[in-house]
Every structure is written in structure tokens, then in C-alpha cells.
Amino acid sequence: MKIQDIAQIAGVSSATVSRVFSNHSGISVRTRDRVLEIARKYSYHPRLSSKRRNVVVITPSQAEFPAQNYTEMVLSELSRVLSVGNYRVEILPLDNFGRLNSIQFCAAIAIGVDHRIAEGWDDLFDAPLILVDREAPENWRGVFAVHSDEQQGMALAIDYLYEQGHRRIGSLIGSGGTGNPEIRKEAIFQALAKHGLPCDESLVRTAAPEQFIEETGKLLRAGVDSLFYPGGHGGIIGAYALSLYGKTIPGDISLVASERSMVSRYCIPAQTTISQDYPALAAAVLELIDARISGSRSPVKTVFPYKLIRRDSVKSRPV
């Protein structure tokens, strides 16, 4: 199947088909949809070209991924590096995923979106799909993953609290059905067990954000001396919950959370956090896109370590 064949079936010129695949603005919606429909029917994919510079960023639905601040931090870095690379960014909420068939793009980036959207990707699109903050299933052609090392990040927080003398560490993880919550929970269990610390369901809990205040109370009743809130806005809600229960940070309870840009450092006290390396994540995505367009080989998975940001919410305790 060639461009000329699609043009003949669609009843338009080859130049018109070429302009559709180049995302040219001077094409009617009806003609564009007709050409793309025929291309999909015959599994035709135009070759990736250095002239095609449109990158689609797929953002999660609010219901499935409430940690909006995380998406914003990733988007901020992606927009910066893609702009430097002369790419044009188009935001596509997951709720409008069906529109992807009508968009011409050189790469798609999905932030915190379940990997199931990648099923059969290579049969539908010639452009790569890059999953950020999610694993890419093995042997799925055209699908790549760029994410942080969740096991290392969870261990980083638990190890630090242990080093500061804490021996009964509670953790509260935002529920999400699939993906990182389960990975984080298992990693926390392993990190606690490594130090010989208590690690049962009463101390490592999963809950929806609206349940965090109640769940924090349960952890306090379990006798914790410190709390770890990985992901989302857990650190903010946790600090609020502790104030409601009359607990001071770090006098009564030490707290470690996930870094939230322009928030964590301005809490009272400033929160000690674990943070993903957002500039490195974004740079890796850009390298993947450039490599795919140039025809170079690319790693299927790129993983970066978390870093610890020490501030004022953890108190050293005598062992």
C-alpha cells in the first residue's frame, strides 16, 4: 500500500494524502478523517520523518490518578526539553483517547496511564509510545518505559527513618487499583523486613486520599513513631491529620513524604521528602524520541533512582 493507492481509494490527490500525514492545517475535517480511516483499514503507517514534530502527551483521568501535582511536574519538564528539541506538544486527556486516531504525531507520551493502552500499539501507529511512571510489558513493539525505581525509593525513605532511630514506622499509600501502589507496598514491606522492623497490614496501609485522616488515626493507635506517605498529596493531608490529632511534627511524629513542587519546602515544618529526578526523566524521553526518528536503537526501559531531600520533618531519636 502506497500513498498513491490511498489517494485513489479516497478520491483525492497524493499531495492531499501527504498533507494529511504531515498534519497540515489546510485540510478539511471530512477529508482528513476519510484518509486516516483508509490508512487504518489497510494498516498503512507513514514513515517517521524528522519533519513531523508533533508529540502527544496523554494525561490520566482525574478519577484514576488524583495526584495532579505529579502530572504537572512531569509536564513542566517535558514541555521544557521538547521545546528545546523543537517539538510541538499536544495534550490529550485519557478520556479523549479515541481522538488519537485523528492526530498525526511522531511520538506519544503517557503519564501515569495504565499500560493496557499499549495493547496492539505497533499495529495501529508507527510512532513510539513512551510510558512515564509505568512499566512497559515485555515484547510489546514500539512501547517504551521511563520511570523511577520504586523499590529503591521506598527503601530510601525507610532506611533514612531507621538511621534516625525510628523503629515503628507506619506507611500510608494512596490506592490506585493497579500499578505503583502495589509495587510501593511490597517494596515497603521488604525494606522494613530488612531492618527487622514490624511490617504487617496494621502498619503498611492503602487507602483513598479522602480516607487519609481516618487511616492516619489508625496508624497512631498502632503506636507508630514515624509516618511515610509515598505519592500524591499524602504528606500534606498527613500533616493536617496529625494536627487534628494533636500531634506535632517532628516532636511527636516524624514524617517523610513525596516531593511536591512549591509545596513541600514551604510546609511548617518543611517536609523531608523523596523525589523523582524529573529533569532526567524528561531528558530520557527526548532521547528516545530523537533516536526513534533517526532510526537508532533505544532501550525498552530506562529507570532512574529517587533522591532524598532532607528538611525539618524528621527528628533523630535515641535507640
TORKOL-4160 file (C-alpha; in steps of 0.2 Angstrom, whole numbers, padded with zeros to 4 digits, m for minus):
319
<pt num="1" X="0000" Y="0000" Z="0000"/>
<pt num="2" X="0007" Y="0017" Z="m0005"/>
<pt num="3" X="0001" Y="0035" Z="m0004"/>
<pt num="4" X="m0005" Y="0034" Z="m0022"/>
<pt num="5" X="m0016" Y="0019" Z="m0018"/>
<pt num="6" X="m0024" Y="0028" Z="m0003"/>
<pt num="7" X="m0026" Y="0044" Z="m0013"/>
<pt num="8" X="m0035" Y="0033" Z="m0027"/>
<pt num="9" X="m0047" Y="0025" Z="m0014"/>
<pt num="10" X="m0051" Y="0041" Z="m0005"/>
<pt num="11" X="m0053" Y="0051" Z="m0022"/>
<pt num="12" X="m0041" Y="0064" Z="m0018"/>
<pt num="13" X="m0023" Y="0068" Z="m0024"/>
<pt num="14" X="m0007" Y="0061" Z="m0017"/>
<pt num="15" X="m0002" Y="0078" Z="m0012"/>
<pt num="16" X="m0018" Y="0079" Z="m0001"/>
<pt num="17" X="m0014" Y="0062" Z="0007"/>
<pt num="18" X="0004" Y="0068" Z="0011"/>
<pt num="19" X="m0003" Y="0084" Z="0019"/>
<pt num="20" X="m0014" Y="0074" Z="0030"/>
<pt num="21" X="0000" Y="0063" Z="0036"/>
<pt num="22" X="0010" Y="0079" Z="0039"/>
<pt num="23" X="m0004" Y="0086" Z="0050"/>
<pt num="24" X="m0006" Y="0101" Z="0038"/>
<pt num="25" X="m0019" Y="0113" Z="0044"/>
<pt num="26" X="m0027" Y="0117" Z="0026"/>
<pt num="27" X="m0036" Y="0100" Z="0025"/>
<pt num="28" X="m0055" Y="0098" Z="0029"/>
<pt num="29" X="m0060" Y="0088" Z="0044"/>
<pt num="30" X="m0070" Y="0076" Z="0032"/>
<pt num="31" X="m0055" Y="0073" Z="0020"/>
<pt num="32" X="m0043" Y="0071" Z="0035"/>
<pt num="33" X="m0055" Y="0058" Z="0043"/>
<pt num="34" X="m0058" Y="0049" Z="0026"/>
<pt num="35" X="m0039" Y="0047" Z="0023"/>
<pt num="36" X="m0035" Y="0041" Z="0040"/>
<pt num="37" X="m0049" Y="0029" Z="0040"/>
<pt num="38" X="m0042" Y="0021" Z="0024"/>
<pt num="39" X="m0025" Y="0021" Z="0031"/>
<pt num="40" X="m0030" Y="0012" Z="0046"/>
<pt num="41" X="m0041" Y="m0001" Z="0036"/>
<pt num="42" X="m0026" Y="m0006" Z="0026"/>
<pt num="43" X="m0013" Y="m0005" Z="0041"/>
<pt num="44" X="m0004" Y="0009" Z="0032"/>
<pt num="45" X="0009" Y="0019" Z="0043"/>
<pt num="46" X="0019" Y="0033" Z="0035"/>
<pt num="47" X="0037" Y="0033" Z="0039"/>
<pt num="48" X="0043" Y="0043" Z="0054"/>
<pt num="49" X="0050" Y="0059" Z="0047"/>
<pt num="50" X="0061" Y="0072" Z="0056"/>
<pt num="51" X="0049" Y="0085" Z="0048"/>
<pt num="52" X="0035" Y="0078" Z="0059"/>
<pt num="53" X="0037" Y="0086" Z="0076"/>
<pt num="54" X="0020" Y="0084" Z="0085"/>
<pt num="55" X="0021" Y="0075" Z="0101"/>
<pt num="56" X="0005" Y="0070" Z="0110"/>
<pt num="57" X="0006" Y="0069" Z="0129"/>
<pt num="58" X="m0008" Y="0058" Z="0136"/>
<pt num="59" X="m0013" Y="0063" Z="0154"/>
<pt num="60" X="m0023" Y="0052" Z="0166"/>
<pt num="61" X="m0041" Y="0055" Z="0171"/>
<pt num="62" X="m0043" Y="0063" Z="0187"/>
<pt num="63" X="m0053" Y="0049" Z="0194"/>
<pt num="64" X="m0039" Y="0036" Z="0191"/>
<pt num="65" X="m0024" Y="0047" Z="0195"/>
<pt num="66" X="m0028" Y="0060" Z="0208"/>
<pt num="67" X="m0010" Y="0065" Z="0210"/>
<pt num="68" X="m0012" Y="0080" Z="0199"/>
<pt num="69" X="0003" Y="0089" Z="0205"/>
<pt num="70" X="0014" Y="0074" Z="0199"/>
<pt num="71" X="0007" Y="0076" Z="0181"/>
<pt num="72" X="0011" Y="0094" Z="0182"/>
<pt num="73" X="0029" Y="0092" Z="0187"/>
<pt num="74" X="0032" Y="0079" Z="0173"/>
<pt num="75" X="0023" Y="0090" Z="0161"/>
<pt num="76" X="0033" Y="0105" Z="0165"/>
<pt num="77" X="0050" Y="0096" Z="0162"/>
<pt num="78" X="0043" Y="0088" Z="0146"/>
<pt num="79" X="0037" Y="0104" Z="0139"/>
<pt num="80" X="0054" Y="0112" Z="0143"/>
<pt num="81" X="0065" Y="0099" Z="0135"/>
<pt num="82" X="0053" Y="0096" Z="0120"/>
<pt num="83" X="0053" Y="0114" Z="0116"/>
<pt num="84" X="0072" Y="0114" Z="0116"/>
<pt num="85" X="0071" Y="0099" Z="0104"/>
<pt num="86" X="0059" Y="0109" Z="0093"/>
<pt num="87" X="0044" Y="0098" Z="0096"/>
<pt num="88" X="0026" Y="0104" Z="0097"/>
<pt num="89" X="0017" Y="0097" Z="0112"/>
<pt num="90" X="m0002" Y="0092" Z="0111"/>
<pt num="91" X="m0011" Y="0087" Z="0127"/>
<pt num="92" X="m0023" Y="0073" Z="0126"/>
<pt num="93" X="m0033" Y="0068" Z="0142"/>
<pt num="94" X="m0036" Y="0049" Z="0143"/>
<pt num="95" X="m0054" Y="0052" Z="0142"/>
<pt num="96" X="m0052" Y="0058" Z="0124"/>
<pt num="97" X="m0040" Y="0044" Z="0119"/>
<pt num="98" X="m0051" Y="0039" Z="0104"/>
<pt num="99" X="m0046" Y="0056" Z="0096"/>
<pt num="100" X="m0028" Y="0049" Z="0094"/>
<pt num="101" X="m0033" Y="0041" Z="0078"/>
<pt num="102" X="m0036" Y="0058" Z="0070"/>
<pt num="103" X="m0020" Y="0066" Z="0076"/>
<pt num="104" X="m0003" Y="0064" Z="0066"/>
<pt num="105" X="0011" Y="0063" Z="0078"/>
<pt num="106" X="0029" Y="0057" Z="0079"/>
<pt num="107" X="0028" Y="0051" Z="0097"/>
<pt num="108" X="0015" Y="0049" Z="0111"/>
<pt num="109" X="0020" Y="0050" Z="0130"/>
<pt num="110" X="0008" Y="0043" Z="0143"/>
<pt num="111" X="0010" Y="0050" Z="0160"/>
<pt num="112" X="0004" Y="0038" Z="0174"/>
<pt num="113" X="m0008" Y="0029" Z="0162"/>
<pt num="114" X="m0011" Y="0010" Z="0164"/>
<pt num="115" X="0000" Y="0001" Z="0152"/>
<pt num="116" X="m0016" Y="m0008" Z="0144"/>
<pt num="117" X="m0017" Y="0007" Z="0132"/>
<pt num="118" X="m0002" Y="0000" Z="0124"/>
<pt num="119" X="m0010" Y="m0016" Z="0118"/>
<pt num="120" X="m0008" Y="m0018" Z="0099"/>
<pt num="121" X="0000" Y="m0001" Z="0098"/>
<pt num="122" X="0013" Y="m0006" Z="0085"/>
<pt num="123" X="m0002" Y="m0012" Z="0074"/>
<pt num="124" X="m0011" Y="0005" Z="0075"/>
<pt num="125" X="0003" Y="0018" Z="0075"/>
<pt num="126" X="0021" Y="0020" Z="0068"/>
<pt num="127" X="0026" Y="0032" Z="0081"/>
<pt num="128" X="0033" Y="0026" Z="0098"/>
<pt num="129" X="0023" Y="0026" Z="0114"/>
<pt num="130" X="0033" Y="0031" Z="0130"/>
<pt num="131" X="0025" Y="0026" Z="0147"/>
<pt num="132" X="0031" Y="0038" Z="0160"/>
<pt num="133" X="0029" Y="0031" Z="0178"/>
<pt num="134" X="0023" Y="0014" Z="0172"/>
<pt num="135" X="0031" Y="m0002" Z="0167"/>
<pt num="136" X="0031" Y="m0007" Z="0149"/>
<pt num="137" X="0026" Y="m0025" Z="0145"/>
<pt num="138" X="0039" Y="m0036" Z="0138"/>
<pt num="139" X="0040" Y="m0039" Z="0120"/>
<pt num="140" X="0027" Y="m0025" Z="0115"/>
<pt num="141" X="0034" Y="m0017" Z="0099"/>
<pt num="142" X="0035" Y="0002" Z="0099"/>
<pt num="143" X="0032" Y="0004" Z="0118"/>
<pt num="144" X="0045" Y="0010" Z="0130"/>
<pt num="145" X="0045" Y="0014" Z="0148"/>
<pt num="146" X="0054" Y="0029" Z="0158"/>
<pt num="147" X="0051" Y="0028" Z="0176"/>
<pt num="148" X="0059" Y="0029" Z="0193"/>
<pt num="149" X="0065" Y="0015" Z="0204"/>
<pt num="150" X="0050" Y="0012" Z="0216"/>
<pt num="151" X="0059" Y="m0001" Z="0226"/>
<pt num="152" X="0074" Y="0010" Z="0228"/>
<pt num="153" X="0063" Y="0025" Z="0233"/>
<pt num="154" X="0053" Y="0016" Z="0246"/>
<pt num="155" X="0069" Y="0009" Z="0254"/>
<pt num="156" X="0077" Y="0026" Z="0253"/>
<pt num="157" X="0064" Y="0033" Z="0265"/>
<pt num="158" X="0063" Y="0018" Z="0277"/>
<pt num="159" X="0082" Y="0017" Z="0278"/>
<pt num="160" X="0083" Y="0036" Z="0282"/>
<pt num="161" X="0070" Y="0034" Z="0296"/>
<pt num="162" X="0079" Y="0019" Z="0303"/>
<pt num="163" X="0095" Y="0028" Z="0303"/>
<pt num="164" X="0087" Y="0042" Z="0313"/>
<pt num="165" X="0082" Y="0029" Z="0327"/>
<pt num="166" X="0064" Y="0025" Z="0322"/>
<pt num="167" X="0058" Y="0008" Z="0325"/>
<pt num="168" X="0040" Y="0008" Z="0322"/>
<pt num="169" X="0037" Y="0016" Z="0305"/>
<pt num="170" X="0019" Y="0017" Z="0298"/>
<pt num="171" X="0016" Y="0020" Z="0280"/>
<pt num="172" X="0000" Y="0026" Z="0271"/>
<pt num="173" X="m0001" Y="0023" Z="0252"/>
<pt num="174" X="m0014" Y="0031" Z="0240"/>
<pt num="175" X="m0024" Y="0017" Z="0232"/>
<pt num="176" X="m0025" Y="0016" Z="0213"/>
<pt num="177" X="m0031" Y="m0001" Z="0209"/>
<pt num="178" X="m0016" Y="m0006" Z="0198"/>
<pt num="179" X="0002" Y="0000" Z="0196"/>
<pt num="180" X="0013" Y="0009" Z="0208"/>
<pt num="181" X="0003" Y="0007" Z="0224"/>
<pt num="182" X="0005" Y="m0012" Z="0224"/>
<pt num="183" X="0023" Y="m0010" Z="0219"/>
<pt num="184" X="0026" Y="0003" Z="0233"/>
<pt num="185" X="0018" Y="m0008" Z="0246"/>
<pt num="186" X="0028" Y="m0023" Z="0243"/>
<pt num="187" X="0044" Y="m0013" Z="0242"/>
<pt num="188" X="0040" Y="m0005" Z="0260"/>
<pt num="189" X="0037" Y="m0022" Z="0267"/>
<pt num="190" X="0054" Y="m0028" Z="0260"/>
<pt num="191" X="0063" Y="m0013" Z="0267"/>
<pt num="192" X="0055" Y="m0015" Z="0284"/>
<pt num="193" X="0059" Y="m0033" Z="0285"/>
<pt num="194" X="0077" Y="m0030" Z="0280"/>
<pt num="195" X="0079" Y="m0020" Z="0296"/>
<pt num="196" X="0069" Y="m0032" Z="0307"/>
<pt num="197" X="0055" Y="m0020" Z="0310"/>
<pt num="198" X="0037" Y="m0023" Z="0312"/>
<pt num="199" X="0029" Y="m0025" Z="0294"/>
<pt num="200" X="0011" Y="m0030" Z="0294"/>
<pt num="201" X="m0005" Y="m0023" Z="0287"/>
<pt num="202" X="m0008" Y="m0013" Z="0303"/>
<pt num="203" X="0007" Y="m0003" Z="0299"/>
<pt num="204" X="0008" Y="m0003" Z="0280"/>
<pt num="205" X="m0009" Y="0003" Z="0274"/>
<pt num="206" X="m0018" Y="0008" Z="0257"/>
<pt num="207" X="m0032" Y="0020" Z="0256"/>
<pt num="208" X="m0040" Y="0033" Z="0245"/>
<pt num="209" X="m0035" Y="0051" Z="0249"/>
<pt num="210" X="m0052" Y="0055" Z="0257"/>
<pt num="211" X="m0048" Y="0042" Z="0270"/>
<pt num="212" X="m0031" Y="0048" Z="0275"/>
<pt num="213" X="m0037" Y="0057" Z="0290"/>
<pt num="214" X="m0045" Y="0042" Z="0297"/>
<pt num="215" X="m0031" Y="0030" Z="0292"/>
<pt num="216" X="m0018" Y="0041" Z="0300"/>
<pt num="217" X="m0028" Y="0039" Z="0316"/>
<pt num="218" X="m0027" Y="0021" Z="0315"/>
<pt num="219" X="m0008" Y="0021" Z="0312"/>
<pt num="220" X="m0006" Y="0032" Z="0328"/>
<pt num="221" X="m0017" Y="0020" Z="0338"/>
<pt num="222" X="m0004" Y="0007" Z="0332"/>
<pt num="223" X="0009" Y="0016" Z="0341"/>
<pt num="224" X="0020" Y="0022" Z="0326"/>
<pt num="225" X="0034" Y="0034" Z="0330"/>
<pt num="226" X="0035" Y="0040" Z="0311"/>
<pt num="227" X="0025" Y="0041" Z="0296"/>
<pt num="228" X="0029" Y="0039" Z="0277"/>
<pt num="229" X="0017" Y="0045" Z="0264"/>
<pt num="230" X="0023" Y="0040" Z="0247"/>
<pt num="231" X="0015" Y="0048" Z="0232"/>
<pt num="232" X="0001" Y="0060" Z="0229"/>
<pt num="233" X="m0003" Y="0074" Z="0242"/>
<pt num="234" X="m0001" Y="0062" Z="0256"/>
<pt num="235" X="0012" Y="0072" Z="0265"/>
<pt num="236" X="0000" Y="0087" Z="0265"/>
<pt num="237" X="m0015" Y="0078" Z="0271"/>
<pt num="238" X="m0005" Y="0068" Z="0283"/>
<pt num="239" X="0002" Y="0084" Z="0291"/>
<pt num="240" X="m0016" Y="0091" Z="0293"/>
<pt num="241" X="m0022" Y="0075" Z="0300"/>
<pt num="242" X="m0008" Y="0075" Z="0313"/>
<pt num="243" X="m0013" Y="0092" Z="0318"/>
<pt num="244" X="m0031" Y="0087" Z="0321"/>
<pt num="245" X="m0025" Y="0073" Z="0332"/>
<pt num="246" X="m0014" Y="0085" Z="0342"/>
<pt num="247" X="0002" Y="0078" Z="0336"/>
<pt num="248" X="0017" Y="0089" Z="0332"/>
<pt num="249" X="0030" Y="0086" Z="0318"/>
<pt num="250" X="0043" Y="0081" Z="0321"/>
<pt num="251" X="0042" Y="0082" Z="0340"/>
<pt num="252" X="0029" Y="0068" Z="0342"/>
<pt num="253" X="0029" Y="0060" Z="0325"/>
<pt num="254" X="0042" Y="0061" Z="0311"/>
<pt num="255" X="0036" Y="0062" Z="0293"/>
<pt num="256" X="0043" Y="0058" Z="0276"/>
<pt num="257" X="0033" Y="0061" Z="0260"/>
<pt num="258" X="0034" Y="0063" Z="0241"/>
<pt num="259" X="0041" Y="0079" Z="0235"/>
<pt num="260" X="0028" Y="0092" Z="0228"/>
<pt num="261" X="0035" Y="0106" Z="0219"/>
<pt num="262" X="0032" Y="0123" Z="0228"/>
<pt num="263" X="0023" Y="0115" Z="0242"/>
<pt num="264" X="0034" Y="0103" Z="0252"/>
<pt num="265" X="0048" Y="0116" Z="0256"/>
<pt num="266" X="0035" Y="0128" Z="0262"/>
<pt num="267" X="0026" Y="0117" Z="0274"/>
<pt num="268" X="0028" Y="0120" Z="0293"/>
<pt num="269" X="0040" Y="0112" Z="0296"/>
<pt num="270" X="0047" Y="0110" Z="0279"/>
<pt num="271" X="0045" Y="0091" Z="0274"/>
<pt num="272" X="0058" Y="0079" Z="0271"/>
<pt num="273" X="0054" Y="0070" Z="0255"/>
<pt num="274" X="0059" Y="0058" Z="0242"/>
<pt num="275" X="0059" Y="0065" Z="0224"/>
<pt num="276" X="0060" Y="0058" Z="0207"/>
<pt num="277" X="0073" Y="0066" Z="0195"/>
<pt num="278" X="0061" Y="0075" Z="0184"/>
<pt num="279" X="0074" Y="0083" Z="0173"/>
<pt num="280" X="0082" Y="0066" Z="0170"/>
<pt num="281" X="0065" Y="0058" Z="0166"/>
<pt num="282" X="0061" Y="0071" Z="0153"/>
<pt num="283" X="0078" Y="0071" Z="0145"/>
<pt num="284" X="0077" Y="0052" Z="0143"/>
<pt num="285" X="0060" Y="0054" Z="0134"/>
<pt num="286" X="0068" Y="0067" Z="0122"/>
<pt num="287" X="0082" Y="0055" Z="0118"/>
<pt num="288" X="0070" Y="0041" Z="0115"/>
<pt num="289" X="0060" Y="0051" Z="0103"/>
<pt num="290" X="0076" Y="0058" Z="0094"/>
<pt num="291" X="0083" Y="0040" Z="0092"/>
<pt num="292" X="0066" Y="0033" Z="0085"/>
<pt num="293" X="0065" Y="0047" Z="0072"/>
<pt num="294" X="0084" Y="0044" Z="0067"/>
<pt num="295" X="0081" Y="0025" Z="0066"/>
<pt num="296" X="0093" Y="0022" Z="0081"/>
<pt num="297" X="0091" Y="0008" Z="0093"/>
<pt num="298" X="0083" Y="0013" Z="0110"/>
<pt num="299" X="0082" Y="0004" Z="0127"/>
<pt num="300" X="0065" Y="m0003" Z="0131"/>
<pt num="301" X="0066" Y="0003" Z="0149"/>
<pt num="302" X="0075" Y="0017" Z="0157"/>
<pt num="303" X="0075" Y="0018" Z="0176"/>
<pt num="304" X="0081" Y="0032" Z="0187"/>
<pt num="305" X="0084" Y="0032" Z="0206"/>
<pt num="306" X="0075" Y="0043" Z="0219"/>
<pt num="307" X="0084" Y="0056" Z="0229"/>
<pt num="308" X="0081" Y="0061" Z="0247"/>
<pt num="309" X="0078" Y="0079" Z="0251"/>
<pt num="310" X="0082" Y="0082" Z="0270"/>
<pt num="311" X="0072" Y="0096" Z="0278"/>
<pt num="312" X="0064" Y="0098" Z="0295"/>
<pt num="313" X="0051" Y="0085" Z="0297"/>
<pt num="314" X="0061" Y="0070" Z="0304"/>
<pt num="315" X="0069" Y="0070" Z="0322"/>
<pt num="316" X="0083" Y="0059" Z="0327"/>
<pt num="317" X="0078" Y="0048" Z="0341"/>
<pt num="318" X="0089" Y="0038" Z="0354"/>
<pt num="319" X="0089" Y="0019" Z="0350"/>
